Amino acid sequence: MTRKPALGCLLEIVETLVLTLIIFWVIQSFVAQPYRVQQQSMEHTLEPDQYVLVDKLTPRFDPYKRGDIVVFDPPPTWLQAQGQPYIKRVIGIGGDTIQIHDGAVFVDEVKLSEDSYLYAENGQTQPTDDLARVGTWVVPPGQLFLMGDHRANSTDSRVGGPVDVGRVIGRAWLRYWPIDTFTVLQTPSHPELATPSP
C-alpha cells in the first residue's frame, strides 16, 4: 500500500522539476536572461562583475534605439575573450552617418550629447577620438553602430564596423547586483537629434 503513494509522490516531484526547467528555459530563451559584465568598456555606467538583466522580449516589437545598452555576440573579426558576449551602447542605427572628430561623435552631422554617460576622470569626460580612431561610417539597414562608454578601453564599431541586429541578444535594462547598485538603466533621449517640426 505504501509503494503507490511513494511512487505517486516521486512522479509529482519529477513533474514539478521538469515543468520548472521548461519555464526557466522559456524565460531564458525568449524573455530575459542575466548577464555578468566582464569588460571595462562600459565604465562607469557598468563596472566589471556587476550583473544586469537582459530584456529579450521587447526588442521583438520595439526596435533598438540610440542610447540603448545592448548585449551581443561580437562578429568574428572583433577581438573577444573565450567567446563571451560584449556589452556596448547603441550610437547609430540603420541609415545614420556616424562621424568621429574633434573629440566628439556626430550623428548625421549633429554633435551627440554624451556627458551623462561617458567615462570621466576628475570631472572631465574622455575625448572619443582617442587612439586616432576617427572617421566616417554609414550604418547599413539592419545594423547598429556600437561603442563603449569608456572609449579608450573599448573594442567597438570604431574598429570592427557596425554590427548586425541579428547578433544582438537583448537590451540591458536592469542592474541588479551588487544589490546596492540596483537600478533601472536609463536610455538617453538625445533631443539634439530630434527633427525640428516644419
C-alpha positions in Angstrom: 0.0 0.0 0.0 2.9 2.4 0.7 4.6 1.8 -2.7 1.9 3.5 -4.7 1.7 6.7 -2.7 5.6 6.9 -2.7 5.7 6.3 -6.5 3.0 9.0 -6.9 4.9 11.4 -4.8 8.1 10.8 -6.8 6.3 11.3 -10.1 4.9 14.7 -8.8 8.4 15.8 -7.8 9.8 14.8 -11.2 6.9 16.6 -13.0 7.5 19.7 -10.9 11.2 19.7 -11.7 10.6 19.2 -15.4 8.0 21.9 -15.5 10.3 24.3 -13.6 13.2 23.6 -16.1 10.9 24.2 -19.1 9.7 27.5 -17.6 13.3 28.5 -16.8 14.3 27.6 -20.4 11.5 29.6 -22.0 12.2 32.7 -19.8 16.0 32.5 -20.6 15.4 31.9 -24.3 12.6 34.4 -25.1 12.0 36.8 -22.2 15.1 37.7 -20.1 18.4 36.4 -19.0 21.1 37.5 -16.6 24.5 38.8 -17.8 27.7 39.4 -15.9 29.7 42.4 -17.0 33.2 41.2 -17.7 34.8 44.1 -19.7 35.8 47.6 -18.6 34.4 49.2 -21.7 31.2 50.5 -20.1 32.8 52.1 -17.0 31.5 53.9 -15.1 28.0 53.2 -16.2 28.6 49.5 -15.6 31.5 48.1 -13.7 33.1 44.6 -14.1 31.4 41.9 -12.1 28.1 43.7 -11.9 25.0 41.8 -13.1 22.3 43.1 -15.5 19.1 41.6 -16.7 18.9 41.5 -20.5 15.4 42.0 -22.0 15.0 39.7 -25.0 11.2 40.2 -25.4 10.5 43.9 -26.1 13.1 44.2 -28.9 10.8 41.9 -31.0 8.3 44.8 -31.3 10.3 47.8 -30.1 13.5 48.3 -32.2 16.8 49.2 -30.7 17.3 53.0 -30.2 20.3 55.3 -29.9 21.4 55.2 -26.3 20.2 51.6 -25.6 22.7 49.4 -23.8 22.8 46.0 -25.6 24.4 42.6 -25.1 25.6 40.9 -28.3 27.7 38.3 -29.8 30.6 40.1 -31.4 31.4 39.4 -35.1 34.4 37.0 -35.6 36.6 39.9 -36.7 36.3 41.6 -33.3 38.8 40.6 -30.5 37.0 38.6 -27.9 37.9 36.5 -24.8 36.6 33.0 -24.8 33.6 33.8 -27.0 32.0 35.9 -24.3 29.2 38.3 -25.4 30.0 42.0 -25.4 28.0 44.9 -23.8 28.0 48.3 -25.6 25.8 51.3 -26.2 23.9 51.9 -29.4 25.3 55.1 -31.0 23.8 54.8 -34.5 21.0 52.9 -36.2 20.4 51.9 -39.8 20.6 54.9 -42.1 22.7 57.0 -39.7 26.0 58.6 -40.8 28.4 58.5 -37.8 31.4 60.8 -37.8 34.1 61.0 -35.1 36.3 64.0 -35.0 37.3 66.9 -32.7 36.9 64.7 -29.7 33.2 64.1 -30.3 30.6 61.9 -32.1 28.3 63.3 -34.7 25.2 61.6 -36.0 24.0 63.0 -39.4 26.3 66.0 -38.7 24.7 66.8 -35.3 27.0 66.6 -32.3 25.9 63.9 -29.9 25.4 65.0 -26.3 27.1 62.2 -24.2 28.2 63.8 -21.0 25.6 61.9 -19.0 27.3 58.5 -19.6 30.8 58.9 -21.0 33.7 57.8 -18.7 35.1 60.7 -16.8 38.2 61.3 -14.6 38.3 64.2 -12.2 35.1 65.5 -13.7 36.5 65.6 -17.2 34.9 63.3 -19.9 37.2 61.5 -22.2 37.5 62.5 -25.8 36.1 60.0 -28.3 38.7 60.2 -31.0 41.5 58.8 -28.8 44.0 56.4 -30.3 43.4 58.1 -33.7 40.1 56.2 -34.2 38.5 58.9 -36.3 36.5 58.5 -39.4 33.0 58.3 -41.0 30.7 55.3 -41.1 27.3 54.9 -42.8 25.3 52.4 -40.9 23.5 49.9 -43.2 19.9 49.0 -42.6 19.5 46.2 -40.1 22.8 47.1 -38.3 23.9 49.1 -35.3 26.9 51.3 -34.5 28.0 50.3 -31.0 30.5 51.9 -28.7 31.6 51.5 -25.1 31.2 54.4 -22.6 34.9 54.1 -21.7 36.1 54.9 -25.2 39.8 54.4 -24.6 39.2 50.9 -23.2 36.6 49.7 -25.8 36.9 47.4 -28.9 33.8 48.6 -30.8 32.4 49.7 -34.1 35.2 52.3 -34.5 37.4 49.3 -35.2 35.1 46.5 -36.3 32.3 48.4 -38.0 28.6 48.2 -37.5 27.0 45.0 -36.1 24.1 43.1 -37.5 20.9 43.4 -35.3 20.7 39.6 -35.5 23.8 39.3 -33.4 22.2 41.3 -30.5 21.0 39.1 -27.6 18.9 41.8 -26.0 18.6 45.2 -24.2 20.2 45.6 -20.8 17.6 47.3 -18.7 18.2 46.4 -15.0 21.3 46.3 -12.9 20.5 44.1 -10.0 23.8 43.0 -8.4 25.6 44.0 -6.2 22.3 44.9 -4.5 23.5 48.4 -3.5 23.8 49.2 -7.3 20.2 48.1 -8.1 18.8 50.4 -10.7 16.9 50.6 -14.0 19.3 51.6 -16.8 18.0 54.7 -18.4 18.2 55.3 -22.2 19.2 58.9 -23.0 16.6 60.6 -25.3 19.1 62.7 -27.4 16.7 65.6 -28.1 19.5 67.2 -30.1 18.8 64.6 -32.8 15.1 65.3 -32.9 13.9 66.5 -36.3 12.5 70.0 -35.9 8.9 70.2 -36.9 8.1 72.3 -40.1 
